[in-house]
């Protein structure tokens, strides 16, 4: 699976693959990954505002 497809699944932009096994640990991992991607994007936005002004 490509990296962009995986990121789209983390951010709920694409439906998950139904053939993959799903466990609670995988759900926790995806939740943490989703949180880290969103925090990274927020940090980039804040840096953009601070460097732009």
PDB file with one MODEL, atoms N, CA, C and O in Angstrom:
MODEL        1
ATOM      1  N   UNK A   1       0.849  -1.177   0.000  1.00  0.00           N
ATOM      2  CA  UNK A   1       0.000   0.000   0.000  1.00  0.00           C
ATOM      3  C   UNK A   1       0.890   1.234   0.000  1.00  0.00           C
ATOM      4  O   UNK A   1       1.912   1.280   0.685  1.00  0.00           O
ATOM      5  N   UNK A   2       0.497   2.210  -0.759  1.00  0.00           N
ATOM      6  CA  UNK A   2       1.282   3.427  -0.866  1.00  0.00           C
ATOM      7  C   UNK A   2       1.141   4.309   0.361  1.00  0.00           C
ATOM      8  O   UNK A   2       0.165   4.217   1.106  1.00  0.00           O
ATOM      9  N   UNK A   3       2.123   5.156   0.553  1.00  0.00           N
ATOM     10  CA  UNK A   3       2.145   6.046   1.716  1.00  0.00           C
ATOM     11  C   UNK A   3       0.988   7.046   1.674  1.00  0.00           C
ATOM     12  O   UNK A   3       0.420   7.377   2.715  1.00  0.00           O
ATOM     13  N   UNK A   4       0.636   7.526   0.484  1.00  0.00           N
ATOM     14  CA  UNK A   4      -0.451   8.506   0.385  1.00  0.00           C
ATOM     15  C   UNK A   4      -1.800   7.871   0.684  1.00  0.00           C
ATOM     16  O   UNK A   4      -2.675   8.515   1.264  1.00  0.00           O
ATOM     17  N   UNK A   5      -1.978   6.608   0.292  1.00  0.00           N
ATOM     18  CA  UNK A   5      -3.226   5.907   0.622  1.00  0.00           C
ATOM     19  C   UNK A   5      -3.347   5.709   2.122  1.00  0.00           C
ATOM     20  O   UNK A   5      -4.432   5.849   2.687  1.00  0.00           O
ATOM     21  N   UNK A   6      -2.222   5.381   2.776  1.00  0.00           N
ATOM     22  CA  UNK A   6      -2.234   5.170   4.219  1.00  0.00           C
ATOM     23  C   UNK A   6      -2.555   6.466   4.959  1.00  0.00           C
ATOM     24  O   UNK A   6      -3.329   6.460   5.917  1.00  0.00           O
ATOM     25  N   UNK A   7      -1.967   7.571   4.523  1.00  0.00           N
ATOM     26  CA  UNK A   7      -2.259   8.864   5.151  1.00  0.00           C
ATOM     27  C   UNK A   7      -3.712   9.245   4.936  1.00  0.00           C
ATOM     28  O   UNK A   7      -4.349   9.782   5.842  1.00  0.00           O
ATOM     29  N   UNK A   8      -4.244   8.975   3.756  1.00  0.00           N
ATOM     30  CA  UNK A   8      -5.652   9.276   3.478  1.00  0.00           C
ATOM     31  C   UNK A   8      -6.565   8.456   4.385  1.00  0.00           C
ATOM     32  O   UNK A   8      -7.604   8.953   4.820  1.00  0.00           O
ATOM     33  N   UNK A   9      -6.195   7.210   4.676  1.00  0.00           N
ATOM     34  CA  UNK A   9      -6.994   6.398   5.587  1.00  0.00           C
ATOM     35  C   UNK A   9      -6.909   6.925   7.008  1.00  0.00           C
ATOM     36  O   UNK A   9      -7.909   6.920   7.725  1.00  0.00           O
ATOM     37  N   UNK A  10      -5.727   7.381   7.434  1.00  0.00           N
ATOM     38  CA  UNK A  10      -5.571   7.929   8.781  1.00  0.00           C
ATOM     39  C   UNK A  10      -6.446   9.147   8.984  1.00  0.00           C
ATOM     40  O   UNK A  10      -7.036   9.331  10.049  1.00  0.00           O
ATOM     41  N   UNK A  11      -6.527   9.977   7.957  1.00  0.00           N
ATOM     42  CA  UNK A  11      -7.280  11.226   8.064  1.00  0.00           C
ATOM     43  C   UNK A  11      -8.724  11.078   7.608  1.00  0.00           C
ATOM     44  O   UNK A  11      -9.408  12.080   7.402  1.00  0.00           O
ATOM     45  N   UNK A  12      -9.192   9.861   7.449  1.00  0.00           N
ATOM     46  CA  UNK A  12     -10.567   9.553   7.046  1.00  0.00           C
ATOM     47  C   UNK A  12     -10.926  10.109   5.678  1.00  0.00           C
ATOM     48  O   UNK A  12     -12.093  10.408   5.425  1.00  0.00           O
ATOM     49  N   UNK A  13      -9.942  10.254   4.786  1.00  0.00           N
ATOM     50  CA  UNK A  13     -10.225  10.721   3.437  1.00  0.00           C
ATOM     51  C   UNK A  13     -10.537   9.565   2.498  1.00  0.00           C
ATOM     52  O   UNK A  13     -11.089   9.768   1.416  1.00  0.00           O
ATOM     53  N   UNK A  14     -10.186   8.362   2.909  1.00  0.00           N
ATOM     54  CA  UNK A  14     -10.402   7.177   2.087  1.00  0.00           C
ATOM     55  C   UNK A  14     -10.897   6.048   2.981  1.00  0.00           C
ATOM     56  O   UNK A  14     -10.506   5.951   4.144  1.00  0.00           O
ATOM     57  N   UNK A  15     -11.759   5.194   2.432  1.00  0.00           N
ATOM     58  CA  UNK A  15     -12.263   4.067   3.212  1.00  0.00           C
ATOM     59  C   UNK A  15     -11.168   3.037   3.456  1.00  0.00           C
ATOM     60  O   UNK A  15     -10.265   2.868   2.637  1.00  0.00           O
ATOM     61  N   UNK A  16     -11.259   2.359   4.583  1.00  0.00           N
ATOM     62  CA  UNK A  16     -10.278   1.344   4.930  1.00  0.00           C
ATOM     63  C   UNK A  16     -10.468   0.103   4.073  1.00  0.00           C
ATOM     64  O   UNK A  16     -11.567  -0.172   3.591  1.00  0.00           O
ATOM     65  N   UNK A  17      -9.397  -0.635   3.892  1.00  0.00           N
ATOM     66  CA  UNK A  17      -9.423  -1.886   3.149  1.00  0.00           C
ATOM     67  C   UNK A  17     -10.137  -2.938   3.998  1.00  0.00           C
ATOM     68  O   UNK A  17      -9.744  -3.177   5.140  1.00  0.00           O
ATOM     69  N   UNK A  18     -11.167  -3.559   3.464  1.00  0.00           N
ATOM     70  CA  UNK A  18     -11.961  -4.531   4.218  1.00  0.00           C
ATOM     71  C   UNK A  18     -11.241  -5.855   4.413  1.00  0.00           C
ATOM     72  O   UNK A  18     -11.621  -6.631   5.290  1.00  0.00           O
ATOM     73  N   UNK A  19     -10.205  -6.138   3.617  1.00  0.00           N
ATOM     74  CA  UNK A  19      -9.510  -7.421   3.703  1.00  0.00           C
ATOM     75  C   UNK A  19      -8.472  -7.466   4.817  1.00  0.00           C
ATOM     76  O   UNK A  19      -8.000  -8.544   5.180  1.00  0.00           O
ATOM     77  N   UNK A  20      -8.109  -6.298   5.365  1.00  0.00           N
ATOM     78  CA  UNK A  20      -7.096  -6.263   6.414  1.00  0.00           C
ATOM     79  C   UNK A  20      -7.677  -6.725   7.737  1.00  0.00           C
ATOM     80  O   UNK A  20      -8.815  -6.383   8.061  1.00  0.00           O
ATOM     81  N   UNK A  21      -6.917  -7.500   8.512  1.00  0.00           N
ATOM     82  CA  UNK A  21      -7.382  -7.853   9.856  1.00  0.00           C
ATOM     83  C   UNK A  21      -7.367  -6.612  10.750  1.00  0.00           C
ATOM     84  O   UNK A  21      -6.499  -5.751  10.605  1.00  0.00           O
ATOM     85  N   UNK A  22      -8.313  -6.522  11.657  1.00  0.00           N
ATOM     86  CA  UNK A  22      -8.442  -5.345  12.504  1.00  0.00           C
ATOM     87  C   UNK A  22      -8.446  -5.780  13.961  1.00  0.00           C
ATOM     88  O   UNK A  22      -9.262  -6.611  14.359  1.00  0.00           O
ATOM     89  N   UNK A  23      -7.555  -5.234  14.746  1.00  0.00           N
ATOM     90  CA  UNK A  23      -7.520  -5.531  16.174  1.00  0.00           C
ATOM     91  C   UNK A  23      -7.491  -4.210  16.936  1.00  0.00           C
ATOM     92  O   UNK A  23      -7.320  -3.143  16.347  1.00  0.00           O
ATOM     93  N   UNK A  24      -7.662  -4.299  18.254  1.00  0.00           N
ATOM     94  CA  UNK A  24      -7.686  -3.074  19.047  1.00  0.00           C
ATOM     95  C   UNK A  24      -6.327  -2.384  19.042  1.00  0.00           C
ATOM     96  O   UNK A  24      -6.265  -1.155  19.078  1.00  0.00           O
ATOM     97  N   UNK A  25      -5.238  -3.150  18.999  1.00  0.00           N
ATOM     98  CA  UNK A  25      -3.910  -2.535  18.988  1.00  0.00           C
ATOM     99  C   UNK A  25      -3.672  -1.766  17.696  1.00  0.00           C
ATOM    100  O   UNK A  25      -3.036  -0.712  17.709  1.00  0.00           O
ATOM    101  N   UNK A  26      -4.168  -2.276  16.599  1.00  0.00           N
ATOM    102  CA  UNK A  26      -4.024  -1.570  15.325  1.00  0.00           C
ATOM    103  C   UNK A  26      -4.832  -0.275  15.360  1.00  0.00           C
ATOM    104  O   UNK A  26      -4.383   0.747  14.840  1.00  0.00           O
ATOM    105  N   UNK A  27      -6.007  -0.309  15.961  1.00  0.00           N
ATOM    106  CA  UNK A  27      -6.816   0.905  16.090  1.00  0.00           C
ATOM    107  C   UNK A  27      -6.096   1.942  16.935  1.00  0.00           C
ATOM    108  O   UNK A  27      -6.116   3.125  16.597  1.00  0.00           O
ATOM    109  N   UNK A  28      -5.455   1.523  18.037  1.00  0.00           N
ATOM    110  CA  UNK A  28      -4.697   2.449  18.877  1.00  0.00           C
ATOM    111  C   UNK A  28      -3.540   3.065  18.090  1.00  0.00           C
ATOM    112  O   UNK A  28      -3.296   4.269  18.172  1.00  0.00           O
ATOM    113  N   UNK A  29      -2.831   2.232  17.330  1.00  0.00           N
ATOM    114  CA  UNK A  29      -1.704   2.711  16.548  1.00  0.00           C
ATOM    115  C   UNK A  29      -2.159   3.735  15.506  1.00  0.00           C
ATOM    116  O   UNK A  29      -1.510   4.765  15.324  1.00  0.00           O
ATOM    117  N   UNK A  30      -3.268   3.455  14.824  1.00  0.00           N
ATOM    118  CA  UNK A  30      -3.776   4.385  13.819  1.00  0.00           C
ATOM    119  C   UNK A  30      -4.231   5.683  14.470  1.00  0.00           C
ATOM    120  O   UNK A  30      -4.055   6.757  13.895  1.00  0.00           O
ATOM    121  N   UNK A  31      -4.812   5.600  15.657  1.00  0.00           N
ATOM    122  CA  UNK A  31      -5.223   6.806  16.375  1.00  0.00           C
ATOM    123  C   UNK A  31      -4.036   7.679  16.735  1.00  0.00           C
ATOM    124  O   UNK A  31      -4.093   8.898  16.576  1.00  0.00           O
ATOM    125  N   UNK A  32      -2.962   7.068  17.218  1.00  0.00           N
ATOM    126  CA  UNK A  32      -1.763   7.825  17.561  1.00  0.00           C
ATOM    127  C   UNK A  32      -1.133   8.415  16.310  1.00  0.00           C
ATOM    128  O   UNK A  32      -0.687   9.563  16.328  1.00  0.00           O
ATOM    129  N   UNK A  33      -1.089   7.655  15.227  1.00  0.00           N
ATOM    130  CA  UNK A  33      -0.542   8.174  13.971  1.00  0.00           C
ATOM    131  C   UNK A  33      -1.372   9.349  13.454  1.00  0.00           C
ATOM    132  O   UNK A  33      -0.821  10.339  12.973  1.00  0.00           O
ATOM    133  N   UNK A  34      -2.684   9.237  13.555  1.00  0.00           N
ATOM    134  CA  UNK A  34      -3.580  10.308  13.104  1.00  0.00           C
ATOM    135  C   UNK A  34      -3.317  11.570  13.927  1.00  0.00           C
ATOM    136  O   UNK A  34      -3.246  12.670  13.380  1.00  0.00           O
ATOM    137  N   UNK A  35      -3.175  11.406  15.238  1.00  0.00           N
ATOM    138  CA  UNK A  35      -2.910  12.543  16.113  1.00  0.00           C
ATOM    139  C   UNK A  35      -1.571  13.196  15.783  1.00  0.00           C
ATOM    140  O   UNK A  35      -1.475  14.422  15.750  1.00  0.00           O
ATOM    141  N   UNK A  36      -0.548  12.399  15.542  1.00  0.00           N
ATOM    142  CA  UNK A  36       0.770  12.964  15.240  1.00  0.00           C
ATOM    143  C   UNK A  36       0.768  13.699  13.905  1.00  0.00           C
ATOM    144  O   UNK A  36       1.411  14.742  13.786  1.00  0.00           O
ATOM    145  N   UNK A  37       0.071  13.191  12.908  1.00  0.00           N
ATOM    146  CA  UNK A  37      -0.013  13.887  11.612  1.00  0.00           C
ATOM    147  C   UNK A  37      -0.731  15.221  11.776  1.00  0.00           C
ATOM    148  O   UNK A  37      -0.292  16.233  11.229  1.00  0.00           O
ATOM    149  N   UNK A  38      -1.831  15.229  12.523  1.00  0.00           N
ATOM    150  CA  UNK A  38      -2.576  16.473  12.711  1.00  0.00           C
ATOM    151  C   UNK A  38      -1.764  17.497  13.504  1.00  0.00           C
ATOM    152  O   UNK A  38      -1.786  18.682  13.172  1.00  0.00           O
ATOM    153  N   UNK A  39      -1.046  17.062  14.549  1.00  0.00           N
ATOM    154  CA  UNK A  39      -0.216  17.983  15.310  1.00  0.00           C
ATOM    155  C   UNK A  39       0.926  18.537  14.459  1.00  0.00           C
ATOM    156  O   UNK A  39       1.286  19.707  14.587  1.00  0.00           O
ATOM    157  N   UNK A  40       1.488  17.708  13.602  1.00  0.00           N
ATOM    158  CA  UNK A  40       2.538  18.170  12.700  1.00  0.00           C
ATOM    159  C   UNK A  40       2.003  19.238  11.757  1.00  0.00           C
ATOM    160  O   UNK A  40       2.670  20.247  11.526  1.00  0.00           O
ATOM    161  N   UNK A  41       0.803  19.030  11.209  1.00  0.00           N
ATOM    162  CA  UNK A  41       0.222  20.032  10.311  1.00  0.00           C
ATOM    163  C   UNK A  41      -0.080  21.327  11.038  1.00  0.00           C
ATOM    164  O   UNK A  41       0.115  22.408  10.482  1.00  0.00           O
ATOM    165  N   UNK A  42      -0.553  21.235  12.278  1.00  0.00           N
ATOM    166  CA  UNK A  42      -0.808  22.440  13.080  1.00  0.00           C
ATOM    167  C   UNK A  42       0.499  23.180  13.338  1.00  0.00           C
ATOM    168  O   UNK A  42       0.542  24.408  13.252  1.00  0.00           O
ATOM    169  N   UNK A  43       1.563  22.446  13.653  1.00  0.00           N
ATOM    170  CA  UNK A  43       2.861  23.079  13.890  1.00  0.00           C
ATOM    171  C   UNK A  43       3.368  23.772  12.628  1.00  0.00           C
ATOM    172  O   UNK A  43       3.940  24.859  12.713  1.00  0.00           O
ATOM    173  N   UNK A  44       3.170  23.165  11.465  1.00  0.00           N
ATOM    174  CA  UNK A  44       3.586  23.813  10.215  1.00  0.00           C
ATOM    175  C   UNK A  44       2.811  25.105   9.971  1.00  0.00           C
ATOM    176  O   UNK A  44       3.377  26.093   9.504  1.00  0.00           O
ATOM    177  N   UNK A  45       1.529  25.098  10.285  1.00  0.00           N
ATOM    178  CA  UNK A  45       0.707  26.304  10.111  1.00  0.00           C
ATOM    179  C   UNK A  45       1.183  27.404  11.051  1.00  0.00           C
ATOM    180  O   UNK A  45       1.286  28.563  10.649  1.00  0.00           O
ATOM    181  N   UNK A  46       1.475  27.046  12.308  1.00  0.00           N
ATOM    182  CA  UNK A  46       1.956  28.036  13.276  1.00  0.00           C
ATOM    183  C   UNK A  46       3.303  28.605  12.836  1.00  0.00           C
ATOM    184  O   UNK A  46       3.525  29.813  12.910  1.00  0.00           O
ATOM    185  N   UNK A  47       4.196  27.736  12.379  1.00  0.00           N
ATOM    186  CA  UNK A  47       5.502  28.213  11.882  1.00  0.00           C
ATOM    187  C   UNK A  47       5.324  29.133  10.676  1.00  0.00           C
ATOM    188  O   UNK A  47       6.029  30.133  10.541  1.00  0.00           O
ATOM    189  N   UNK A  48       4.400  28.798   9.822  1.00  0.00           N
ATOM    190  CA  UNK A  48       4.142  29.634   8.656  1.00  0.00           C
ATOM    191  C   UNK A  48       3.682  31.026   9.051  1.00  0.00           C
ATOM    192  O   UNK A  48       4.101  32.015   8.448  1.00  0.00           O
ATOM    193  N   UNK A  49       2.826  31.110  10.056  1.00  0.00           N
ATOM    194  CA  UNK A  49       2.353  32.418  10.512  1.00  0.00           C
ATOM    195  C   UNK A  49       3.475  33.200  11.194  1.00  0.00           C
ATOM    196  O   UNK A  49       3.605  34.407  10.991  1.00  0.00           O
ATOM    197  N   UNK A  50       4.281  32.516  11.998  1.00  0.00           N
ATOM    198  CA  UNK A  50       5.362  33.225  12.711  1.00  0.00           C
ATOM    199  C   UNK A  50       6.442  33.705  11.752  1.00  0.00           C
ATOM    200  O   UNK A  50       6.978  34.799  11.923  1.00  0.00           O
ATOM    201  N   UNK A  51       6.762  32.913  10.761  1.00  0.00           N
ATOM    202  CA  UNK A  51       7.793  33.332   9.812  1.00  0.00           C
ATOM    203  C   UNK A  51       7.265  34.342   8.810  1.00  0.00           C
ATOM    204  O   UNK A  51       8.036  35.130   8.263  1.00  0.00           O
ATOM    205  N   UNK A  52       5.979  34.331   8.566  1.00  0.00           N
ATOM    206  CA  UNK A  52       5.383  35.242   7.596  1.00  0.00           C
ATOM    207  C   UNK A  52       5.181  36.640   8.137  1.00  0.00           C
ATOM    208  O   UNK A  52       5.156  37.601   7.369  1.00  0.00           O
ATOM    209  N   UNK A  53       5.038  36.773   9.439  1.00  0.00           N
ATOM    210  CA  UNK A  53       4.761  38.108  10.023  1.00  0.00           C
ATOM    211  C   UNK A  53       6.004  38.820  10.460  1.00  0.00           C
ATOM    212  O   UNK A  53       5.929  39.940  10.964  1.00  0.00           O
TER     213      UNK A  53
ENDMDL
END
